[in-house]
Amino acid sequence: MKNFRTLSICTLTVFLAACNGSSDNDGDDTPPNPTTGEISISSVEEFNQEILTKGVIGADQMVTVTLPINNNTLAINKDLTVKGDLIIK
């Protein structure tokens, strides 16, 4: 029984080492291509859906976020690459 436990621990260790202990990344760290032009956003939810899902604001892109008076906090909980213009009002 002790040998089986030792073998199981060694096998598990080898499998975790082979996959670097993580399965949340498929190896492609290239951000998706952003859309071009001007984007006007008027809510935090819209910013999260339109910008954060892509993770990048391109060099030829201008994003203007106008936050509502009753909710003037924009928290970004994810990496965002800004190569163009990001204006927050």
N, C-alpha and C positions, 0 to 999 in steps of 0.2 A: 504494500500500500504506500509505503514511504517512497519507493522508486517511482510509482505512478505519479505521485504528487510532484516530485522533482522533475520528471519528464514533462508534465503538464505546464509547470512554471517556465521551464526552458523553452518549450514550444511557443507559449504565449509571448514570451519576451522576444523571440525571433520574429514572430508575426508583427508585433508592434514596432520593432526596429525597422522592418522592411517597409512599412507604410509611414514612417516618421511619426507614429502615434496619433495621426490625425486623418480624418476623412472629409473635412469640410472644404477642401480645395482640390480642384482637378488638375492643377499645375499651370493653368493659363491665368497669368496675372495682368494681361493686357486689358486696359479699360476699353469699353465699347466706344465706337465713334459717336461723337455728339452730333445733334442736329445743328444747323447753321442759322444765322439770323438773330432777330430780336425776339425775346420771350418776355411777356409780362405776366407776373404771378401775383395773386391777391390773397393767398392764404398759405398757412404752414403746410396743410395737407396737400395742396397743389404743388408746393415746392418739393415735398418729399416724393410725390408721385412722378413729377416731370424731371427733376434734376437729380435727386439722390439715387434713384434707381439706376441712372446712367453712370453716376459717379464722376463725371467730368463736364466742365464747361470749356468748350473749344475756343481756340484763338480767334475764330471768326464769329463768335457768339456773344451777345449781350443779354444778360438776364437781369430784369428789374423786379425786385420783390417789394411789394407794398403791403406791409402788415396792417391788419385792422387795429383800430384804437384799443379795443377791449382785449386784444391778445397780441402784444408787441414783442413777444419773445420768439426767437428762431433758434432752436437748439439743433445742432448738426451732430448726430451720434455716429457718423460714418465718415470714412475718408472721402474727400471731395477735392479733385484737382481743378484749379481755376487757371486757365490759360488766357481766357478772354476777360470780359467785364462782368462783375457781379455788383449790383447796386441794391442796397437794402434800405428802404425808407421806413 
